[in-house]
Amino acid sequence: MTLLTTASSRGRGLGPRLRLAVFAALLALAAACVAPFTAGQPAAAADTYSISGTVSGAPSGGFPPIIQVTNTATGISSWAGAQSDGTFTVSSLPPANYTVLATVQGTTSTPTYGGYYGGASADKATPVAVTNADVPGIDIAVTAGVKIAGTVSSATTPAPLANTILHAYRWSGSSYDEVAFSTGWSNYTIGDYQYLPAGQYTVGFTGTWYGTRITNYPYCDQYWNGQPTLAKAGSFTLAAGEKKTGVDATLSTACAPVQRDAGADRFGTSATISAANYSPGVDVAYIANGMNFPDALSGAPVAGSKGGPVLLSQAGALSASVSAELTRLKPKKIVVLGGAGAISAALQTRLATYTTGTVERYAGTDRFDTSATISAKTFAAGVPVAYVANGMNFPDALSGAPAAGAQDGPVLLSQAGALSASVSTELKRLKPQKIVVLGGVGAITSALEAKLAGYTTGSVVRYAGTDRFATSATISAKSFAAGVPVAYIANGMNFPDALSGAPVAGSQGGPVLLTQASALSSSVAAELTRLKPKKIVVLGGTGAVSSALEKSLQAYLGN
């Protein structure tokens, strides 16, 4: 019998521990009360069905199991209590695919047990398809969950801090997924009243609650072992029933919302940018020649869309820093951008040692054809937008790449006055809903802009400014709302640093704004004032963007 249906399992009135404990007690009481009557309950409506089965492995003498059935498409959950013998029925379910979770409430001294139909964790769950009949035999074996405990303090307040939100992240094999959260009322424990399956974990200590920053929360976000980002967080592995203690954090109010990602050279900078933003096990890493820009320009929006880095290389050899970063990343796939003149066949062969999957090459006969190939390998027809930029220079495409990545569209390279045959063919295939021309009429002529109308079901618009800096500001203003989480600043007179930063910017929903080494243009300054980014990242060393300019960027930060 279904006791409660809700679109979210999180309440807002009580603290997480008290709320979960009360909820579990109520469900257990309700289950005990309704169990004698389930045999005689009326049949469900004709268009709804039930899932039933048995829970095994629960410790004796505790709470009865609680069953959560979640519609995989809508996220709506139905809850029911199991009977004393572990059998359960969740009824009134419309046709859909569902995940089924059983939990057995623990205490501060005993673990919470749990398990999904199909496995111990969400990533192992087997969806249950409800079509036009009841589904019996959904049996679940529960195992002991894990616990994580520690203390949150600050340098100025050694006592435990209230109001810090603790986030438990579990490694799914490709990324860290948040599986539980709690509040730091004092010394904290995650897992007393929440089922956490065995596995590899890390913890975040933040002021963000349900996606909203707590008003006047004074501390910087931190992740396990004092790291500023989840990508850099340390981790630990817990076996079933194990409790990890000492996962402490000393928080600081001295945040660094303006930071610099730089290496010893363009290759080292690309490795540094990757290490700051991507966790091991990424789906894909892209390798591009760092001595020229066209291939990486076309690959940057693809990397941003797919959530992988662009790492720069010489044609025949990886730098030590990029080699080390690929070793850390262990990507599931590597994609080489450009032909054998850009990345040699021998280097492509060596790249196989860095991935658990395949090494592929996306290349054409020239830079224009390569941009068409990269697009064709990545984007389906009917994309929301396609960007067209001059392929003989880098600034416009560089600024457009984050916007393209954020909107899941390609950047296609062109000469000023005419499309290549391959790009024309790709635009015909794509049938984009809109085309955006990047740069002024010196980059893409008005005549070509007019011809582009024949390739889209919508409009053709131009994003341009008086120079490369103003164009980057215009592209940002047309693409990103105020209050972006991050804005990236890169030298506009050279391409390598921004090439590596563009995919990250696209995946994080922020622009790349171009500058000279020591001063912002008035247009970029005005755009930063409008954006009020929560964080600013400078790309490259002090030769690319000076320390004085870096310091001045503090004035543009939002709250």
C-alpha positions in Angstrom: 0.0 0.0 0.0 1.4 3.4 -0.9 1.6 5.8 2.0 3.0 8.9 0.5 3.8 10.3 -2.9 6.0 13.3 -3.3 8.0 15.1 -6.0 11.0 15.5 -3.5 12.1 13.4 -0.6 13.5 16.5 1.1 11.4 18.5 3.5 12.2 22.1 4.5 10.8 22.6 8.0 12.9 20.3 10.2 16.6 19.6 10.4 17.7 16.6 8.2 18.3 14.3 11.2 15.1 15.0 13.0 13.1 15.1 9.8 14.3 11.8 8.6 13.9 10.1 12.0 10.3 11.4 12.4 9.5 10.4 8.8 10.9 7.0 9.3 9.0 6.5 12.5 5.7 7.6 11.0 6.2 5.3 8.0 7.0 2.4 10.3 3.9 3.1 12.4 1.7 3.5 9.4 3.1 0.3 7.9 2.4 -1.6 11.1 -1.2 -0.3 11.2 -2.1 -0.9 7.5 -0.4 -4.3 7.2 -3.4 -6.3 8.4 -5.6 -4.7 5.9 -3.5 -4.9 2.7 -5.0 -8.2 1.7 -8.5 -6.8 1.4 -7.6 -3.3 -0.1 -9.6 -2.4 -3.2 -7.9 -2.9 -6.6 -6.0 0.1 -8.1 -7.5 2.1 -10.9 -7.4 0.4 -14.3 -4.6 2.5 -15.6 -2.3 2.1 -12.6 -0.4 -1.0 -11.4 1.7 -2.3 -8.5 5.3 -3.3 -7.8 5.8 -6.0 -5.2 8.5 -8.1 -3.7 10.5 -9.0 -0.6 13.3 -7.3 1.3 16.0 -9.6 2.8 19.1 -9.0 4.8 17.5 -6.6 7.3 18.7 -6.9 10.9 16.1 -8.3 13.2 14.4 -6.2 15.9 14.7 -2.9 14.0 12.4 -0.7 12.0 10.6 -2.4 9.1 11.9 -1.7 5.6 10.7 1.5 3.8 10.3 1.2 0.0 10.8 4.2 -2.3 9.7 3.8 -5.9 10.9 6.6 -8.2 9.7 7.4 -11.7 12.9 7.7 -13.7 11.4 10.3 -16.1 9.7 12.6 -13.6 11.6 12.0 -10.3 8.3 11.6 -8.5 8.6 9.0 -5.7 6.0 6.8 -4.0 6.7 5.4 -0.5 5.4 2.4 1.3 6.3 0.3 4.4 7.1 -3.4 4.2 5.3 -5.9 6.3 7.0 -7.7 9.2 8.1 -10.6 6.9 9.8 -8.1 4.5 7.1 -8.4 1.8 5.9 -5.1 0.2 3.5 -3.8 -2.4 3.6 -0.3 -3.8 0.4 0.4 -5.7 -1.3 3.1 -7.8 1.7 3.4 -10.2 1.1 4.6 -13.7 3.0 3.0 -16.6 6.6 4.1 -16.5 10.2 3.0 -15.6 10.9 3.0 -11.9 13.9 2.5 -9.5 13.1 0.7 -6.3 15.1 1.4 -3.1 14.6 -0.3 0.3 16.0 1.2 3.4 16.0 0.1 7.0 16.4 2.9 9.5 19.5 2.8 11.7 20.5 4.8 14.8 23.5 6.8 15.9 25.1 3.5 17.0 23.9 1.1 14.2 24.1 1.5 10.5 21.2 2.2 8.1 20.7 -0.7 5.7 19.7 -0.3 2.2 19.8 -1.5 -1.4 18.3 -1.0 -4.8 16.6 -3.6 -7.0 19.6 -4.6 -9.1 22.4 -3.5 -6.7 23.6 -1.8 -3.6 23.9 1.7 -5.1 21.9 4.0 -7.5 24.4 3.5 -10.3 23.8 -0.3 -10.1 20.0 -0.1 -10.0 18.0 -2.0 -12.6 14.9 0.0 -13.7 11.5 -1.8 -13.3 9.3 -1.3 -16.3 5.6 -1.0 -15.5 3.5 -1.3 -18.7 0.1 -2.9 -18.5 0.3 -5.3 -15.5 1.4 -5.6 -11.9 5.1 -6.4 -11.5 5.9 -9.0 -8.8 9.2 -10.5 -7.8 11.1 -7.3 -7.2 13.2 -8.7 -4.4 15.9 -6.6 -2.8 18.8 -7.7 -0.6 19.9 -4.8 1.8 23.4 -4.3 3.1 24.8 -2.1 5.8 25.5 1.5 4.8 28.5 3.6 5.7 28.9 6.7 7.9 31.1 9.8 7.6 31.8 11.9 10.6 33.9 14.9 11.6 34.0 18.5 12.9 33.7 21.8 11.0 35.5 24.8 12.5 37.3 27.9 11.5 40.6 29.5 12.4 38.8 32.2 14.3 36.1 29.9 15.7 37.6 26.6 16.9 34.2 25.4 18.1 32.0 23.5 15.7 30.2 25.8 13.3 26.4 25.8 12.7 24.8 26.3 9.3 27.5 24.7 7.2 26.0 22.2 4.7 27.8 18.9 4.5 27.6 17.2 1.1 28.5 13.5 0.6 29.7 12.6 -2.9 30.1 9.1 -4.1 32.2 8.1 -7.1 30.0 6.5 -9.7 32.8 5.3 -12.0 32.9 8.5 -14.1 32.0 11.4 -11.7 31.2 12.3 -8.1 27.5 12.3 -7.5 25.9 13.9 -4.4 24.2 11.1 -2.5 23.4 12.8 0.8 23.6 16.1 2.7 23.4 17.2 6.3 23.9 20.3 8.4 26.7 21.0 10.7 24.8 21.6 13.9 27.8 20.5 15.8 30.1 17.6 15.3 28.5 16.0 12.2 27.7 12.5 11.1 26.3 11.7 7.6 24.7 8.3 7.4 23.0 8.0 10.8 19.6 8.3 9.2 20.5 8.1 5.5 21.6 5.1 3.5 25.0 5.5 2.0 26.2 2.5 0.0 29.8 1.3 0.3 32.2 2.9 -2.1 34.6 5.8 -2.7 33.6 9.1 -1.1 34.5 12.7 -0.7 32.8 15.5 1.3 32.0 19.1 0.5 31.6 21.8 3.2 29.6 24.7 1.7 27.0 27.4 2.4 24.7 26.2 -0.4 21.3 24.8 0.6 19.0 23.4 -2.2 21.1 25.3 -4.7 20.8 28.6 -2.9 23.5 30.4 -1.0 22.8 30.9 2.7 22.4 34.6 3.4 25.5 36.1 5.0 27.3 32.8 5.1 30.8 34.0 5.6 33.0 31.0 4.7 34.6 29.8 1.6 33.4 26.5 0.1 35.9 23.7 0.8 36.2 20.0 0.0 37.9 17.1 1.8 41.5 17.7 2.7 41.3 21.4 2.3 40.7 21.6 -1.4 38.8 24.5 -3.1 36.9 22.5 -5.7 35.3 19.1 -6.0 37.7 18.2 -8.9 40.7 18.5 -6.6 39.1 16.8 -3.5 40.7 13.9 -1.7 38.8 10.7 -1.3 38.5 7.6 0.8 36.9 4.2 0.3 34.5 2.6 2.8 33.3 -1.0 3.1 29.8 -1.9 4.0 29.1 -1.0 7.7 32.3 1.1 8.0 32.4 4.5 9.6 35.0 7.1 8.6 35.8 9.6 11.4 38.1 12.6 11.3 36.7 14.1 8.1 37.2 17.6 9.5 37.3 21.0 7.8 38.8 24.3 9.0 37.0 26.9 7.0 38.3 30.3 6.0 36.7 33.7 5.2 39.7 34.5 3.0 38.2 33.2 -0.2 40.1 33.7 -3.5 37.3 34.5 -5.9 39.9 35.8 -8.4 42.3 33.0 -9.1 44.9 32.2 -11.8 45.3 28.9 -13.7 48.7 28.9 -15.2 51.6 26.6 -16.0 55.2 27.0 -17.1 54.2 27.2 -20.7 51.1 26.8 -22.9 51.2 23.0 -22.4 51.6 23.3 -18.7 48.7 25.8 -18.5 46.4 23.5 -20.4 47.3 20.7 -17.9 46.7 23.1 -14.9 43.3 24.2 -16.3 42.3 20.6 -16.7 43.5 19.6 -13.2 41.5 22.4 -11.6 38.2 21.4 -13.3 38.0 17.8 -14.2 37.9 14.6 -12.0 39.5 11.3 -13.0 37.5 9.1 -15.3 36.1 11.8 -17.6 34.2 10.5 -20.6 36.6 12.1 -23.1 39.8 14.2 -23.4 40.7 16.1 -26.5 44.3 16.5 -27.8 45.1 19.5 -30.1 48.2 21.0 -31.5 49.2 23.9 -29.2 51.3 25.7 -31.8 48.3 26.6 -34.0 44.7 27.3 -33.3 42.2 26.1 -35.8 41.7 22.5 -34.7 41.4 23.4 -31.0 39.1 26.3 -31.9 36.6 23.9 -33.5 37.1 21.3 -30.7 36.6 23.7 -27.8 32.8 24.0 -27.9 32.6 20.2 -28.4 34.7 19.6 -25.3 32.6 22.1 -23.4 29.4 20.3 -24.4 30.8 16.9 -23.6 32.5 17.8 -20.3 36.1 17.1 -21.2 39.3 19.1 -21.4 41.3 20.2 -24.4 45.0 19.5 -23.7 47.6 21.0 -25.9 50.6 19.2 -27.4 53.4 19.5 -29.9 52.9 17.4 -33.1 55.1 14.5 -32.1 55.3 14.5 -28.3 53.4 15.3 -25.1 54.9 17.6 -22.5 55.6 16.0 -19.1 52.8 18.1 -17.6 50.2 16.9 -20.1 51.4 13.3 -19.8 51.0 13.5 -16.0 47.5 15.1 -16.4 46.4 12.3 -18.8 47.7 9.7 -16.3 45.6 11.4 -13.6 42.5 11.8 -15.7 42.3 8.2 -17.1 39.8 9.3 -19.7 37.4 6.8 -21.1 38.2 8.0 -24.6 40.7 10.3 -26.3 40.0 12.3 -29.4 42.8 13.8 -31.5 41.9 17.0 -33.2 43.3 17.6 -36.7 45.4 15.6 -39.1 48.7 13.9 -38.9 50.5 17.2 -39.5 48.9 18.5 -36.3 49.2 15.4 -34.1 51.4 12.7 -35.6 50.3 9.1 -36.1 53.0 7.9 -33.7 51.7 10.2 -30.9 48.2 9.0 -31.6 49.3 5.4 -31.1 51.1 6.3 -27.8 47.9 8.0 -26.5 46.3 4.6 -26.2 48.2 4.0 -23.0 46.4 6.8 -21.3 42.8 5.7 -21.8 40.6 2.8 -20.9 38.9 3.1 -24.3 39.7 4.1 -27.8 41.7 6.9 -29.4 39.9 8.5 -32.3 40.9 11.3 -34.8 38.6 14.0 -36.0 40.3 15.5 -39.1 39.6 16.9 -42.5 41.7 18.0 -45.5 42.1 21.5 -44.0 41.0 23.7 -41.1 37.5 24.3 -42.6 37.0 20.6 -43.4 38.2 19.6 -39.9 35.7 22.0 -38.3 32.9 20.3 -40.4 34.2 16.8 -39.4 34.3 17.7 -35.7 30.7 19.0 -35.9 29.5 16.0 -37.8 31.0 13.6 -35.3 29.4 15.4 -32.4 26.1 17.2 -33.2 22.8 15.9 -34.4 20.7 17.7 -37.0 18.4 20.4 -35.7 20.9 21.9 -33.2 19.6 25.1 -31.5 22.4 27.2 -32.9 25.5 27.0 -35.1 28.3 29.6 -35.0 30.3 30.7 -38.0 33.7 32.3 -37.5 36.7 33.3 -39.6 39.2 30.4 -39.6 42.2 32.5 -40.6 42.3 34.2 -37.2 41.4 33.1 -33.7 39.8 35.9 -31.5 36.2 35.8 -32.6 35.9 32.0 -32.6 37.8 31.9 -29.3 35.2 34.1 -27.6 32.3 32.3 -29.2 33.5 28.8 -28.2 32.2 29.0 -24.5 28.8 30.2 -25.8 28.7 27.4 -28.3 29.6 24.8 -25.7 27.0 26.2 -23.3 24.3 26.0 -26.0 25.4 22.6 -27.5 26.2 24.0 -30.9 29.3 23.9 -33.2 31.7 26.6 -34.3 32.3 26.2 -38.0 35.2 27.9 -39.6 35.1 29.9 -42.8 36.9 32.3 -45.1 35.7 35.8 -45.0 33.6 35.7 -48.2 32.8 32.0 -48.9 32.0 28.7 -47.2 34.1 25.7 -48.1 32.1 22.8 -49.7 32.5 20.7 -46.5 31.1 23.4 -44.2 28.3 24.1 -46.6 27.4 20.4 -46.6 27.6 20.3 -42.8 25.3 23.3 -42.4 22.8 21.6 -44.7 22.9 18.5 -42.6 22.7 20.4 -39.3 19.7 22.6 -40.2 20.4 24.8 -37.2 17.5 26.7 -35.6 19.7 29.8 -35.7 23.1 30.9 -37.1 25.3 33.3 -35.3 28.1 35.1 -37.2 31.1 35.9 -35.0 33.0 39.2 -35.7 32.6 42.1 -38.0 32.3 42.3 -41.8 36.1 42.1 -42.1 35.9 38.6 -40.6 32.7 37.4 -42.3 31.3 39.6 -45.1 27.7 40.9 -45.3 27.2 38.9 -48.5 28.2 35.6 -46.8 26.0 36.5 -43.8 23.1 36.9 -46.2 23.8 33.5 -47.9 23.8 31.8 -44.5 20.0 32.4 -44.2 19.6 29.6 -46.6 21.0 27.1 -44.1 18.8 27.8 -41.1 15.1 27.5 -40.2 15.4 30.6 -38.1 17.4 33.9 -38.1 21.0 34.8 -38.8 22.5 37.3 -36.3 25.9 38.9 -36.0 27.8 39.3 -32.7 30.5 41.9 -33.3 32.4 44.8 -31.7 34.8 47.4 -32.8 37.8 45.1 -32.1 38.5 41.6 -30.7 38.1 42.8 -27.1 34.7 44.5 -27.8 33.6 41.5 -29.8 34.3 39.2 -26.8 32.2 41.6 -24.7 29.4 41.5 -27.2 29.4 37.7 -27.4 29.3 37.5 -23.7 26.5 40.1 -23.4 24.4 38.2 -26.0 25.0 34.8 -24.4 25.2 35.1 -20.6 22.9 36.6 -18.0 24.2 38.7 -15.1 25.3 36.7 -12.0 27.3 34.0 -13.9 29.1 31.6 -11.7 32.5 32.4 -13.3 34.1 34.6 -16.0 37.5 33.8 -17.6 40.0 36.4 -18.6 42.6 35.6 -21.2 45.1 37.5 -23.3 43.5 38.4 -26.6 46.8 38.8 -28.5 47.6 35.1 -28.3 45.5 32.0 -28.3 46.8 29.1 -26.2 45.5 29.9 -22.8 42.0 30.8 -23.9 41.9 27.7 -26.1 42.3 25.5 -23.0 39.9 27.7 -20.9 37.1 27.9 -23.4 35.7 24.3 -22.9 35.7 24.8 -19.1 34.0 28.2 -19.5 31.3 26.6 -21.7 30.7 23.7 -19.3 30.4 26.1 -16.3 28.2 28.6 -18.0 30.5 31.6 -18.2 32.3 33.6 -20.9 35.9 34.0 -21.9 36.7 37.8 -22.1 39.8 38.9 -24.0 42.2 41.5 -22.7 45.6 43.0 -23.2 48.3 42.0 -20.7 48.0 45.0 -18.4 44.6 46.7 -19.0 41.0 45.9 -19.7 39.3 47.6 -22.6 36.4 49.8 -21.7 33.9 47.3 -23.3 35.2 44.4 -21.3 35.2 46.4 -18.1 31.6 47.4 -18.8 30.7 43.7 -19.5 32.3 42.5 -16.3 30.4 45.3 -14.4 27.1 43.9 -15.9 28.0 40.3 -15.4 28.9 40.6 -11.7 30.5 37.1 -11.8 30.8 35.1 -8.5 34.3 34.1 -9.5 36.9 35.3 -12.0 39.6 33.0 -13.3 42.7 34.4 -15.1 44.1 32.1 -17.7 47.9 32.0 -18.1 50.9 33.5 -16.4 51.7 37.1 -15.5 53.2 37.6 -19.0 49.7 37.0 -20.4 47.7 38.9 -17.8 49.7 41.0 -15.3 49.4 40.7 -11.5 48.2 44.3 -11.3 45.4 43.5 -13.7 44.6 40.4 -11.8 44.3 42.4 -8.6 42.0 45.0 -10.2 39.5 42.3 -11.1 38.4 42.0 -7.5 36.3 45.1 -8.1 34.1 43.4 -10.6 33.0 40.4 -8.4 29.3 40.0 -7.5 28.1 38.9 -4.1 
